[in-house]
Amino acid sequence: MNIPKELYRRFSSHRVAQFFLYLLFMSDNDGNIKTTLRQMAKDNELSTFRVSNMLKELKILGLCEIIRKQKGNKGGSVINICNYEFYND
């Protein structure tokens, strides 16, 4: 993984940086993560509200985007890591 130090300065907290690393490690070869807020909250021992806020921050920073939210009982999302190839080198 290639994570520049400058990137860490952009996060509001170390917890957000840790969450971004979690997303990188959970992503597939295309930089996509198919999961739910509940699962991400459980994996990181956070509330779903906190996970939602961290995703919003990452989206504002241009590090990820939510492609779609699944309809019905599934309630999951597909999150895409922007510039995934850069981090994966």
PDB file of N, CA, C and O in Angstrom:
ATOM      1  N   MET A   1       0.833  -1.187   0.000  1.00  0.00           N
ATOM      2  CA  MET A   1       0.000   0.000   0.000  1.00  0.00           C
ATOM      3  C   MET A   1       0.875   1.247   0.000  1.00  0.00           C
ATOM      4  O   MET A   1       1.896   1.308   0.685  1.00  0.00           O
ATOM      5  N   ASN A   2       0.467   2.214  -0.761  1.00  0.00           N
ATOM      6  CA  ASN A   2       1.161   3.484  -0.858  1.00  0.00           C
ATOM      7  C   ASN A   2       0.267   4.564  -0.272  1.00  0.00           C
ATOM      8  O   ASN A   2      -0.678   5.004  -0.926  1.00  0.00           O
ATOM      9  N   ILE A   3       0.551   5.001   0.955  1.00  0.00           N
ATOM     10  CA  ILE A   3      -0.253   6.015   1.614  1.00  0.00           C
ATOM     11  C   ILE A   3       0.656   7.186   1.990  1.00  0.00           C
ATOM     12  O   ILE A   3       1.463   7.054   2.910  1.00  0.00           O
ATOM     13  N   PRO A   4       0.550   8.323   1.306  1.00  0.00           N
ATOM     14  CA  PRO A   4       1.431   9.457   1.606  1.00  0.00           C
ATOM     15  C   PRO A   4       1.104  10.102   2.957  1.00  0.00           C
ATOM     16  O   PRO A   4      -0.047  10.104   3.392  1.00  0.00           O
ATOM     17  N   LYS A   5       2.117  10.640   3.599  1.00  0.00           N
ATOM     18  CA  LYS A   5       1.940  11.303   4.894  1.00  0.00           C
ATOM     19  C   LYS A   5       1.019  12.505   4.787  1.00  0.00           C
ATOM     20  O   LYS A   5       0.287  12.817   5.726  1.00  0.00           O
ATOM     21  N   GLU A   6       1.053  13.181   3.644  1.00  0.00           N
ATOM     22  CA  GLU A   6       0.207  14.364   3.460  1.00  0.00           C
ATOM     23  C   GLU A   6      -1.279  14.026   3.590  1.00  0.00           C
ATOM     24  O   GLU A   6      -2.087  14.856   4.006  1.00  0.00           O
ATOM     25  N   LEU A   7      -1.616  12.796   3.228  1.00  0.00           N
ATOM     26  CA  LEU A   7      -3.008  12.378   3.306  1.00  0.00           C
ATOM     27  C   LEU A   7      -3.485  12.367   4.760  1.00  0.00           C
ATOM     28  O   LEU A   7      -4.616  12.765   5.041  1.00  0.00           O
ATOM     29  N   TYR A   8      -2.639  11.918   5.680  1.00  0.00           N
ATOM     30  CA  TYR A   8      -3.035  11.857   7.089  1.00  0.00           C
ATOM     31  C   TYR A   8      -3.347  13.235   7.667  1.00  0.00           C
ATOM     32  O   TYR A   8      -4.187  13.361   8.558  1.00  0.00           O
ATOM     33  N   ARG A   9      -2.688  14.245   7.173  1.00  0.00           N
ATOM     34  CA  ARG A   9      -2.930  15.605   7.669  1.00  0.00           C
ATOM     35  C   ARG A   9      -4.315  16.112   7.283  1.00  0.00           C
ATOM     36  O   ARG A   9      -4.838  17.029   7.916  1.00  0.00           O
ATOM     37  N   ARG A  10      -4.906  15.528   6.263  1.00  0.00           N
ATOM     38  CA  ARG A  10      -6.219  15.975   5.795  1.00  0.00           C
ATOM     39  C   ARG A  10      -7.366  15.411   6.626  1.00  0.00           C
ATOM     40  O   ARG A  10      -8.471  15.952   6.600  1.00  0.00           O
ATOM     41  N   PHE A  11      -7.116  14.320   7.369  1.00  0.00           N
ATOM     42  CA  PHE A  11      -8.177  13.705   8.169  1.00  0.00           C
ATOM     43  C   PHE A  11      -8.437  14.513   9.440  1.00  0.00           C
ATOM     44  O   PHE A  11      -7.525  15.130   9.989  1.00  0.00           O
ATOM     45  N   SER A  12      -9.672  14.505   9.895  1.00  0.00           N
ATOM     46  CA  SER A  12     -10.019  15.231  11.117  1.00  0.00           C
ATOM     47  C   SER A  12      -9.530  14.502  12.366  1.00  0.00           C
ATOM     48  O   SER A  12      -9.361  15.124  13.415  1.00  0.00           O
ATOM     49  N   SER A  13      -9.302  13.196  12.267  1.00  0.00           N
ATOM     50  CA  SER A  13      -8.822  12.421  13.415  1.00  0.00           C
ATOM     51  C   SER A  13      -8.100  11.163  12.926  1.00  0.00           C
ATOM     52  O   SER A  13      -8.198  10.769  11.764  1.00  0.00           O
ATOM     53  N   HIS A  14      -7.378  10.558  13.856  1.00  0.00           N
ATOM     54  CA  HIS A  14      -6.695   9.306  13.531  1.00  0.00           C
ATOM     55  C   HIS A  14      -7.696   8.183  13.281  1.00  0.00           C
ATOM     56  O   HIS A  14      -7.415   7.245  12.534  1.00  0.00           O
ATOM     57  N   ARG A  15      -8.858   8.283  13.905  1.00  0.00           N
ATOM     58  CA  ARG A  15      -9.897   7.264  13.734  1.00  0.00           C
ATOM     59  C   ARG A  15     -10.412   7.263  12.288  1.00  0.00           C
ATOM     60  O   ARG A  15     -10.712   6.203  11.739  1.00  0.00           O
ATOM     61  N   VAL A  16     -10.513   8.431  11.681  1.00  0.00           N
ATOM     62  CA  VAL A  16     -10.947   8.520  10.282  1.00  0.00           C
ATOM     63  C   VAL A  16      -9.876   7.918   9.378  1.00  0.00           C
ATOM     64  O   VAL A  16     -10.197   7.223   8.414  1.00  0.00           O
ATOM     65  N   ALA A  17      -8.611   8.179   9.681  1.00  0.00           N
ATOM     66  CA  ALA A  17      -7.513   7.582   8.910  1.00  0.00           C
ATOM     67  C   ALA A  17      -7.550   6.066   9.031  1.00  0.00           C
ATOM     68  O   ALA A  17      -7.357   5.356   8.044  1.00  0.00           O
ATOM     69  N   GLN A  18      -7.796   5.575  10.229  1.00  0.00           N
ATOM     70  CA  GLN A  18      -7.883   4.129  10.447  1.00  0.00           C
ATOM     71  C   GLN A  18      -9.057   3.543   9.655  1.00  0.00           C
ATOM     72  O   GLN A  18      -8.944   2.460   9.083  1.00  0.00           O
ATOM     73  N   PHE A  19     -10.169   4.256   9.627  1.00  0.00           N
ATOM     74  CA  PHE A  19     -11.336   3.789   8.882  1.00  0.00           C
ATOM     75  C   PHE A  19     -11.050   3.750   7.389  1.00  0.00           C
ATOM     76  O   PHE A  19     -11.494   2.832   6.699  1.00  0.00           O
ATOM     77  N   PHE A  20     -10.314   4.734   6.881  1.00  0.00           N
ATOM     78  CA  PHE A  20      -9.938   4.729   5.462  1.00  0.00           C
ATOM     79  C   PHE A  20      -9.046   3.520   5.150  1.00  0.00           C
ATOM     80  O   PHE A  20      -9.215   2.883   4.110  1.00  0.00           O
ATOM     81  N   LEU A  21      -8.114   3.207   6.026  1.00  0.00           N
ATOM     82  CA  LEU A  21      -7.272   2.017   5.835  1.00  0.00           C
ATOM     83  C   LEU A  21      -8.120   0.748   5.846  1.00  0.00           C
ATOM     84  O   LEU A  21      -7.886  -0.170   5.060  1.00  0.00           O
ATOM     85  N   TYR A  22      -9.093   0.705   6.731  1.00  0.00           N
ATOM     86  CA  TYR A  22     -10.027  -0.431   6.770  1.00  0.00           C
ATOM     87  C   TYR A  22     -10.707  -0.593   5.405  1.00  0.00           C
ATOM     88  O   TYR A  22     -10.796  -1.705   4.884  1.00  0.00           O
ATOM     89  N   LEU A  23     -11.182   0.506   4.832  1.00  0.00           N
ATOM     90  CA  LEU A  23     -11.833   0.443   3.525  1.00  0.00           C
ATOM     91  C   LEU A  23     -10.871  -0.052   2.452  1.00  0.00           C
ATOM     92  O   LEU A  23     -11.249  -0.857   1.600  1.00  0.00           O
ATOM     93  N   LEU A  24      -9.629   0.427   2.489  1.00  0.00           N
ATOM     94  CA  LEU A  24      -8.639  -0.021   1.512  1.00  0.00           C
ATOM     95  C   LEU A  24      -8.409  -1.524   1.599  1.00  0.00           C
ATOM     96  O   LEU A  24      -8.346  -2.207   0.577  1.00  0.00           O
ATOM     97  N   PHE A  25      -8.286  -2.033   2.809  1.00  0.00           N
ATOM     98  CA  PHE A  25      -8.016  -3.462   2.977  1.00  0.00           C
ATOM     99  C   PHE A  25      -9.232  -4.330   2.680  1.00  0.00           C
ATOM    100  O   PHE A  25      -9.086  -5.495   2.309  1.00  0.00           O
ATOM    101  N   MET A  26     -10.440  -3.771   2.840  1.00  0.00           N
ATOM    102  CA  MET A  26     -11.662  -4.538   2.587  1.00  0.00           C
ATOM    103  C   MET A  26     -12.080  -4.502   1.116  1.00  0.00           C
ATOM    104  O   MET A  26     -12.959  -5.258   0.702  1.00  0.00           O
ATOM    105  N   SER A  27     -11.462  -3.635   0.335  1.00  0.00           N
ATOM    106  CA  SER A  27     -11.885  -3.464  -1.058  1.00  0.00           C
ATOM    107  C   SER A  27     -11.412  -4.619  -1.936  1.00  0.00           C
ATOM    108  O   SER A  27     -10.444  -5.314  -1.625  1.00  0.00           O
ATOM    109  N   ASP A  28     -12.128  -4.797  -3.042  1.00  0.00           N
ATOM    110  CA  ASP A  28     -11.725  -5.808  -4.022  1.00  0.00           C
ATOM    111  C   ASP A  28     -10.651  -5.226  -4.932  1.00  0.00           C
ATOM    112  O   ASP A  28     -10.150  -4.134  -4.665  1.00  0.00           O
ATOM    113  N   ASN A  29     -10.294  -5.922  -5.984  1.00  0.00           N
ATOM    114  CA  ASN A  29      -9.211  -5.488  -6.875  1.00  0.00           C
ATOM    115  C   ASN A  29      -9.536  -4.223  -7.666  1.00  0.00           C
ATOM    116  O   ASN A  29      -8.642  -3.609  -8.249  1.00  0.00           O
ATOM    117  N   ASP A  30     -10.809  -3.831  -7.688  1.00  0.00           N
ATOM    118  CA  ASP A  30     -11.214  -2.619  -8.395  1.00  0.00           C
ATOM    119  C   ASP A  30     -11.419  -1.432  -7.454  1.00  0.00           C
ATOM    120  O   ASP A  30     -11.765  -0.339  -7.902  1.00  0.00           O
ATOM    121  N   GLY A  31     -11.206  -1.643  -6.153  1.00  0.00           N
ATOM    122  CA  GLY A  31     -11.395  -0.567  -5.183  1.00  0.00           C
ATOM    123  C   GLY A  31     -12.827  -0.415  -4.721  1.00  0.00           C
ATOM    124  O   GLY A  31     -13.201   0.651  -4.233  1.00  0.00           O
ATOM    125  N   ASN A  32     -13.644  -1.454  -4.862  1.00  0.00           N
ATOM    126  CA  ASN A  32     -15.039  -1.413  -4.435  1.00  0.00           C
ATOM    127  C   ASN A  32     -15.234  -2.227  -3.162  1.00  0.00           C
ATOM    128  O   ASN A  32     -14.606  -3.267  -2.967  1.00  0.00           O
ATOM    129  N   ILE A  33     -16.117  -1.730  -2.302  1.00  0.00           N
ATOM    130  CA  ILE A  33     -16.486  -2.446  -1.089  1.00  0.00           C
ATOM    131  C   ILE A  33     -17.994  -2.587  -1.092  1.00  0.00           C
ATOM    132  O   ILE A  33     -18.717  -1.595  -1.179  1.00  0.00           O
ATOM    133  N   LYS A  34     -18.469  -3.815  -0.997  1.00  0.00           N
ATOM    134  CA  LYS A  34     -19.911  -4.071  -0.935  1.00  0.00           C
ATOM    135  C   LYS A  34     -20.221  -4.497   0.489  1.00  0.00           C
ATOM    136  O   LYS A  34     -19.862  -5.594   0.917  1.00  0.00           O
ATOM    137  N   THR A  35     -20.902  -3.598   1.227  1.00  0.00           N
ATOM    138  CA  THR A  35     -21.152  -3.854   2.632  1.00  0.00           C
ATOM    139  C   THR A  35     -22.307  -2.996   3.119  1.00  0.00           C
ATOM    140  O   THR A  35     -22.953  -2.305   2.331  1.00  0.00           O
ATOM    141  N   THR A  36     -22.561  -3.042   4.409  1.00  0.00           N
ATOM    142  CA  THR A  36     -23.604  -2.232   5.028  1.00  0.00           C
ATOM    143  C   THR A  36     -22.989  -1.353   6.104  1.00  0.00           C
ATOM    144  O   THR A  36     -21.884  -1.616   6.579  1.00  0.00           O
ATOM    145  N   LEU A  37     -23.706  -0.315   6.481  1.00  0.00           N
ATOM    146  CA  LEU A  37     -23.256   0.536   7.581  1.00  0.00           C
ATOM    147  C   LEU A  37     -23.115  -0.276   8.861  1.00  0.00           C
ATOM    148  O   LEU A  37     -22.159  -0.101   9.617  1.00  0.00           O
ATOM    149  N   ARG A  38     -24.067  -1.156   9.095  1.00  0.00           N
ATOM    150  CA  ARG A  38     -24.017  -1.990  10.303  1.00  0.00           C
ATOM    151  C   ARG A  38     -22.778  -2.856  10.350  1.00  0.00           C
ATOM    152  O   ARG A  38     -22.145  -2.984  11.398  1.00  0.00           O
ATOM    153  N   GLN A  39     -22.426  -3.453   9.223  1.00  0.00           N
ATOM    154  CA  GLN A  39     -21.255  -4.319   9.188  1.00  0.00           C
ATOM    155  C   GLN A  39     -19.974  -3.513   9.403  1.00  0.00           C
ATOM    156  O   GLN A  39     -19.081  -3.945  10.132  1.00  0.00           O
ATOM    157  N   MET A  40     -19.884  -2.352   8.774  1.00  0.00           N
ATOM    158  CA  MET A  40     -18.699  -1.515   8.968  1.00  0.00           C
ATOM    159  C   MET A  40     -18.603  -1.044  10.416  1.00  0.00           C
ATOM    160  O   MET A  40     -17.510  -0.985  10.980  1.00  0.00           O
ATOM    161  N   ALA A  41     -19.749  -0.707  11.019  1.00  0.00           N
ATOM    162  CA  ALA A  41     -19.764  -0.277  12.417  1.00  0.00           C
ATOM    163  C   ALA A  41     -19.328  -1.418  13.329  1.00  0.00           C
ATOM    164  O   ALA A  41     -18.559  -1.208  14.268  1.00  0.00           O
ATOM    165  N   LYS A  42     -19.810  -2.604  13.058  1.00  0.00           N
ATOM    166  CA  LYS A  42     -19.441  -3.771  13.866  1.00  0.00           C
ATOM    167  C   LYS A  42     -17.949  -4.070  13.725  1.00  0.00           C
ATOM    168  O   LYS A  42     -17.269  -4.314  14.722  1.00  0.00           O
ATOM    169  N   ASP A  43     -17.439  -4.054  12.502  1.00  0.00           N
ATOM    170  CA  ASP A  43     -16.023  -4.346  12.256  1.00  0.00           C
ATOM    171  C   ASP A  43     -15.097  -3.362  12.958  1.00  0.00           C
ATOM    172  O   ASP A  43     -13.999  -3.730  13.377  1.00  0.00           O
ATOM    173  N   ASN A  44     -15.535  -2.111  13.087  1.00  0.00           N
ATOM    174  CA  ASN A  44     -14.691  -1.052  13.643  1.00  0.00           C
ATOM    175  C   ASN A  44     -15.086  -0.635  15.056  1.00  0.00           C
ATOM    176  O   ASN A  44     -14.518   0.303  15.616  1.00  0.00           O
ATOM    177  N   GLU A  45     -16.065  -1.336  15.630  1.00  0.00           N
ATOM    178  CA  GLU A  45     -16.563  -1.036  16.975  1.00  0.00           C
ATOM    179  C   GLU A  45     -16.982   0.427  17.105  1.00  0.00           C
ATOM    180  O   GLU A  45     -16.581   1.135  18.029  1.00  0.00           O
ATOM    181  N   LEU A  46     -17.806   0.853  16.142  1.00  0.00           N
ATOM    182  CA  LEU A  46     -18.323   2.220  16.091  1.00  0.00           C
ATOM    183  C   LEU A  46     -19.837   2.177  15.943  1.00  0.00           C
ATOM    184  O   LEU A  46     -20.413   1.124  15.669  1.00  0.00           O
ATOM    185  N   SER A  47     -20.471   3.320  16.126  1.00  0.00           N
ATOM    186  CA  SER A  47     -21.900   3.416  15.847  1.00  0.00           C
ATOM    187  C   SER A  47     -22.109   3.619  14.348  1.00  0.00           C
ATOM    188  O   SER A  47     -21.208   4.079  13.646  1.00  0.00           O
ATOM    189  N   THR A  48     -23.288   3.278  13.868  1.00  0.00           N
ATOM    190  CA  THR A  48     -23.587   3.494  12.455  1.00  0.00           C
ATOM    191  C   THR A  48     -23.586   4.990  12.137  1.00  0.00           C
ATOM    192  O   THR A  48     -23.246   5.385  11.022  1.00  0.00           O
ATOM    193  N   PHE A  49     -23.963   5.817  13.102  1.00  0.00           N
ATOM    194  CA  PHE A  49     -23.936   7.271  12.915  1.00  0.00           C
ATOM    195  C   PHE A  49     -22.506   7.738  12.668  1.00  0.00           C
ATOM    196  O   PHE A  49     -22.264   8.540  11.766  1.00  0.00           O
ATOM    197  N   ARG A  50     -21.560   7.244  13.461  1.00  0.00           N
ATOM    198  CA  ARG A  50     -20.144   7.634  13.311  1.00  0.00           C
ATOM    199  C   ARG A  50     -19.591   7.156  11.976  1.00  0.00           C
ATOM    200  O   ARG A  50     -18.852   7.886  11.315  1.00  0.00           O
ATOM    201  N   VAL A  51     -19.945   5.934  11.571  1.00  0.00           N
ATOM    202  CA  VAL A  51     -19.494   5.413  10.276  1.00  0.00           C
ATOM    203  C   VAL A  51     -20.042   6.275   9.145  1.00  0.00           C
ATOM    204  O   VAL A  51     -19.323   6.598   8.200  1.00  0.00           O
ATOM    205  N   SER A  52     -21.297   6.641   9.242  1.00  0.00           N
ATOM    206  CA  SER A  52     -21.907   7.496   8.227  1.00  0.00           C
ATOM    207  C   SER A  52     -21.187   8.839   8.134  1.00  0.00           C
ATOM    208  O   SER A  52     -20.941   9.337   7.035  1.00  0.00           O
ATOM    209  N   ASN A  53     -20.847   9.426   9.282  1.00  0.00           N
ATOM    210  CA  ASN A  53     -20.130  10.705   9.286  1.00  0.00           C
ATOM    211  C   ASN A  53     -18.729  10.561   8.693  1.00  0.00           C
ATOM    212  O   ASN A  53     -18.268  11.444   7.969  1.00  0.00           O
ATOM    213  N   MET A  54     -18.055   9.460   8.995  1.00  0.00           N
ATOM    214  CA  MET A  54     -16.714   9.257   8.440  1.00  0.00           C
ATOM    215  C   MET A  54     -16.785   9.065   6.930  1.00  0.00           C
ATOM    216  O   MET A  54     -15.922   9.564   6.208  1.00  0.00           O
ATOM    217  N   LEU A  55     -17.790   8.354   6.442  1.00  0.00           N
ATOM    218  CA  LEU A  55     -17.955   8.202   5.000  1.00  0.00           C
ATOM    219  C   LEU A  55     -18.202   9.550   4.333  1.00  0.00           C
ATOM    220  O   LEU A  55     -17.685   9.812   3.247  1.00  0.00           O
ATOM    221  N   LYS A  56     -18.990  10.403   4.978  1.00  0.00           N
ATOM    222  CA  LYS A  56     -19.239  11.746   4.440  1.00  0.00           C
ATOM    223  C   LYS A  56     -17.936  12.535   4.364  1.00  0.00           C
ATOM    224  O   LYS A  56     -17.679  13.217   3.371  1.00  0.00           O
ATOM    225  N   GLU A  57     -17.109  12.445   5.413  1.00  0.00           N
ATOM    226  CA  GLU A  57     -15.829  13.158   5.414  1.00  0.00           C
ATOM    227  C   GLU A  57     -14.921  12.658   4.298  1.00  0.00           C
ATOM    228  O   GLU A  57     -14.298  13.452   3.593  1.00  0.00           O
ATOM    229  N   LEU A  58     -14.848  11.337   4.141  1.00  0.00           N
ATOM    230  CA  LEU A  58     -14.013  10.767   3.081  1.00  0.00           C
ATOM    231  C   LEU A  58     -14.519  11.176   1.705  1.00  0.00           C
ATOM    232  O   LEU A  58     -13.732  11.405   0.786  1.00  0.00           O
ATOM    233  N   LYS A  59     -15.837  11.268   1.572  1.00  0.00           N
ATOM    234  CA  LYS A  59     -16.425  11.697   0.303  1.00  0.00           C
ATOM    235  C   LYS A  59     -16.083  13.158   0.016  1.00  0.00           C
ATOM    236  O   LYS A  59     -15.749  13.505  -1.117  1.00  0.00           O
ATOM    237  N   ILE A  60     -16.164  14.010   1.029  1.00  0.00           N
ATOM    238  CA  ILE A  60     -15.827  15.430   0.866  1.00  0.00           C
ATOM    239  C   ILE A  60     -14.359  15.590   0.493  1.00  0.00           C
ATOM    240  O   ILE A  60     -14.016  16.454  -0.314  1.00  0.00           O
ATOM    241  N   LEU A  61     -13.485  14.763   1.074  1.00  0.00           N
ATOM    242  CA  LEU A  61     -12.057  14.809   0.763  1.00  0.00           C
ATOM    243  C   LEU A  61     -11.741  14.222  -0.614  1.00  0.00           C
ATOM    244  O   LEU A  61     -10.609  14.313  -1.087  1.00  0.00           O
ATOM    245  N   GLY A  62     -12.735  13.626  -1.248  1.00  0.00           N
ATOM    246  CA  GLY A  62     -12.543  13.050  -2.577  1.00  0.00           C
ATOM    247  C   GLY A  62     -11.847  11.707  -2.563  1.00  0.00           C
ATOM    248  O   GLY A  62     -11.259  11.304  -3.567  1.00  0.00           O
ATOM    249  N   LEU A  63     -11.903  11.003  -1.434  1.00  0.00           N
ATOM    250  CA  LEU A  63     -11.223   9.714  -1.315  1.00  0.00           C
ATOM    251  C   LEU A  63     -12.124   8.530  -1.639  1.00  0.00           C
ATOM    252  O   LEU A  63     -11.632   7.448  -1.962  1.00  0.00           O
ATOM    253  N   CYS A  64     -13.425   8.721  -1.557  1.00  0.00           N
ATOM    254  CA  CYS A  64     -14.337   7.635  -1.901  1.00  0.00           C
ATOM    255  C   CYS A  64     -15.665   8.223  -2.364  1.00  0.00           C
ATOM    256  O   CYS A  64     -15.946   9.408  -2.189  1.00  0.00           O
ATOM    257  N   GLU A  65     -16.460   7.355  -2.955  1.00  0.00           N
ATOM    258  CA  GLU A  65     -17.805   7.740  -3.360  1.00  0.00           C
ATOM    259  C   GLU A  65     -18.723   6.557  -3.150  1.00  0.00           C
ATOM    260  O   GLU A  65     -18.322   5.402  -3.291  1.00  0.00           O
ATOM    261  N   ILE A  66     -19.955   6.863  -2.812  1.00  0.00           N
ATOM    262  CA  ILE A  66     -20.961   5.810  -2.653  1.00  0.00           C
ATOM    263  C   ILE A  66     -21.670   5.691  -3.985  1.00  0.00           C
ATOM    264  O   ILE A  66     -22.343   6.617  -4.438  1.00  0.00           O
ATOM    265  N   ILE A  67     -21.506   4.528  -4.605  1.00  0.00           N
ATOM    266  CA  ILE A  67     -22.053   4.343  -5.946  1.00  0.00           C
ATOM    267  C   ILE A  67     -23.560   4.148  -5.898  1.00  0.00           C
ATOM    268  O   ILE A  67     -24.294   4.765  -6.670  1.00  0.00           O
ATOM    269  N   ARG A  68     -24.021   3.294  -4.997  1.00  0.00           N
ATOM    270  CA  ARG A  68     -25.471   3.072  -4.901  1.00  0.00           C
ATOM    271  C   ARG A  68     -25.797   2.450  -3.551  1.00  0.00           C
ATOM    272  O   ARG A  68     -24.961   1.818  -2.906  1.00  0.00           O
ATOM    273  N   LYS A  69     -27.011   2.652  -3.165  1.00  0.00           N
ATOM    274  CA  LYS A  69     -27.521   1.971  -1.981  1.00  0.00           C
ATOM    275  C   LYS A  69     -28.522   0.942  -2.478  1.00  0.00           C
ATOM    276  O   LYS A  69     -29.412   1.250  -3.270  1.00  0.00           O
ATOM    277  N   GLN A  70     -28.364  -0.273  -2.004  1.00  0.00           N
ATOM    278  CA  GLN A  70     -29.257  -1.342  -2.430  1.00  0.00           C
ATOM    279  C   GLN A  70     -30.634  -1.106  -1.830  1.00  0.00           C
ATOM    280  O   GLN A  70     -30.764  -0.595  -0.718  1.00  0.00           O
ATOM    281  N   LYS A  71     -31.642  -1.482  -2.572  1.00  0.00           N
ATOM    282  CA  LYS A  71     -33.019  -1.289  -2.132  1.00  0.00           C
ATOM    283  C   LYS A  71     -33.514  -2.539  -1.407  1.00  0.00           C
ATOM    284  O   LYS A  71     -32.930  -3.617  -1.526  1.00  0.00           O
ATOM    285  N   GLY A  72     -34.590  -2.374  -0.661  1.00  0.00           N
ATOM    286  CA  GLY A  72     -35.195  -3.503   0.015  1.00  0.00           C
ATOM    287  C   GLY A  72     -34.544  -3.803   1.352  1.00  0.00           C
ATOM    288  O   GLY A  72     -34.012  -2.908   2.009  1.00  0.00           O
ATOM    289  N   ASN A  73     -34.589  -5.059   1.748  1.00  0.00           N
ATOM    290  CA  ASN A  73     -34.090  -5.470   3.047  1.00  0.00           C
ATOM    291  C   ASN A  73     -32.571  -5.483   3.143  1.00  0.00           C
ATOM    292  O   ASN A  73     -32.028  -5.484   4.248  1.00  0.00           O
ATOM    293  N   LYS A  74     -31.881  -5.492   2.024  1.00  0.00           N
ATOM    294  CA  LYS A  74     -30.423  -5.605   2.050  1.00  0.00           C
ATOM    295  C   LYS A  74     -29.777  -4.368   2.651  1.00  0.00           C
ATOM    296  O   LYS A  74     -28.901  -4.501   3.505  1.00  0.00           O
ATOM    297  N   GLY A  75     -30.173  -3.179   2.243  1.00  0.00           N
ATOM    298  CA  GLY A  75     -29.695  -1.947   2.828  1.00  0.00           C
ATOM    299  C   GLY A  75     -28.207  -1.678   2.691  1.00  0.00           C
ATOM    300  O   GLY A  75     -27.674  -0.819   3.394  1.00  0.00           O
ATOM    301  N   GLY A  76     -27.529  -2.384   1.815  1.00  0.00           N
ATOM    302  CA  GLY A  76     -26.089  -2.218   1.676  1.00  0.00           C
ATOM    303  C   GLY A  76     -25.716  -1.137   0.690  1.00  0.00           C
ATOM    304  O   GLY A  76     -26.569  -0.575   0.005  1.00  0.00           O
ATOM    305  N   SER A  77     -24.445  -0.860   0.630  1.00  0.00           N
ATOM    306  CA  SER A  77     -23.910   0.141  -0.276  1.00  0.00           C
ATOM    307  C   SER A  77     -22.717  -0.425  -1.021  1.00  0.00           C
ATOM    308  O   SER A  77     -22.089  -1.390  -0.585  1.00  0.00           O
ATOM    309  N   VAL A  78     -22.422   0.189  -2.143  1.00  0.00           N
ATOM    310  CA  VAL A  78     -21.177  -0.096  -2.850  1.00  0.00           C
ATOM    311  C   VAL A  78     -20.357   1.179  -2.756  1.00  0.00           C
ATOM    312  O   VAL A  78     -20.743   2.226  -3.275  1.00  0.00           O
ATOM    313  N   ILE A  79     -19.226   1.073  -2.089  1.00  0.00           N
ATOM    314  CA  ILE A  79     -18.339   2.219  -1.894  1.00  0.00           C
ATOM    315  C   ILE A  79     -17.148   2.034  -2.811  1.00  0.00           C
ATOM    316  O   ILE A  79     -16.549   0.959  -2.858  1.00  0.00           O
ATOM    317  N   ASN A  80     -16.807   3.082  -3.538  1.00  0.00           N
ATOM    318  CA  ASN A  80     -15.678   3.034  -4.453  1.00  0.00           C
ATOM    319  C   ASN A  80     -14.562   3.921  -3.918  1.00  0.00           C
ATOM    320  O   ASN A  80     -14.784   5.095  -3.623  1.00  0.00           O
ATOM    321  N   ILE A  81     -13.359   3.358  -3.794  1.00  0.00           N
ATOM    322  CA  ILE A  81     -12.181   4.130  -3.389  1.00  0.00           C
ATOM    323  C   ILE A  81     -11.684   4.870  -4.631  1.00  0.00           C
ATOM    324  O   ILE A  81     -11.313   4.243  -5.623  1.00  0.00           O
ATOM    325  N   CYS A  82     -11.676   6.184  -4.576  1.00  0.00           N
ATOM    326  CA  CYS A  82     -11.185   6.980  -5.703  1.00  0.00           C
ATOM    327  C   CYS A  82      -9.671   6.829  -5.815  1.00  0.00           C
ATOM    328  O   CYS A  82      -8.973   6.799  -4.801  1.00  0.00           O
ATOM    329  N   ASN A  83      -9.165   6.736  -7.031  1.00  0.00           N
ATOM    330  CA  ASN A  83      -7.730   6.571  -7.297  1.00  0.00           C
ATOM    331  C   ASN A  83      -7.149   5.349  -6.591  1.00  0.00           C
ATOM    332  O   ASN A  83      -6.036   5.398  -6.068  1.00  0.00           O
ATOM    333  N   TYR A  84      -7.898   4.272  -6.580  1.00  0.00           N
ATOM    334  CA  TYR A  84      -7.461   3.050  -5.879  1.00  0.00           C
ATOM    335  C   TYR A  84      -6.116   2.557  -6.378  1.00  0.00           C
ATOM    336  O   TYR A  84      -5.321   2.042  -5.592  1.00  0.00           O
ATOM    337  N   GLU A  85      -5.844   2.704  -7.663  1.00  0.00           N
ATOM    338  CA  GLU A  85      -4.582   2.224  -8.228  1.00  0.00           C
ATOM    339  C   GLU A  85      -3.385   2.910  -7.561  1.00  0.00           C
ATOM    340  O   GLU A  85      -2.338   2.289  -7.376  1.00  0.00           O
ATOM    341  N   PHE A  86      -3.538   4.193  -7.199  1.00  0.00           N
ATOM    342  CA  PHE A  86      -2.468   4.933  -6.551  1.00  0.00           C
ATOM    343  C   PHE A  86      -2.118   4.304  -5.198  1.00  0.00           C
ATOM    344  O   PHE A  86      -0.940   4.149  -4.873  1.00  0.00           O
ATOM    345  N   TYR A  87      -3.126   3.944  -4.418  1.00  0.00           N
ATOM    346  CA  TYR A  87      -2.893   3.361  -3.090  1.00  0.00           C
ATOM    347  C   TYR A  87      -2.417   1.918  -3.183  1.00  0.00           C
ATOM    348  O   TYR A  87      -1.731   1.434  -2.283  1.00  0.00           O
ATOM    349  N   ASN A  88      -2.768   1.240  -4.240  1.00  0.00           N
ATOM    350  CA  ASN A  88      -2.457  -0.182  -4.383  1.00  0.00           C
ATOM    351  C   ASN A  88      -1.060  -0.435  -4.931  1.00  0.00           C
ATOM    352  O   ASN A  88      -0.597  -1.576  -4.893  1.00  0.00           O
ATOM    353  N   ASP A  89      -0.373   0.578  -5.436  1.00  0.00           N
ATOM    354  CA  ASP A  89       0.978   0.384  -5.972  1.00  0.00           C
ATOM    355  C   ASP A  89       1.965   0.010  -4.903  1.00  0.00           C
ATOM    356  O   ASP A  89       3.144  -0.188  -5.194  1.00  0.00           O
TER     357      ASP A  89
END
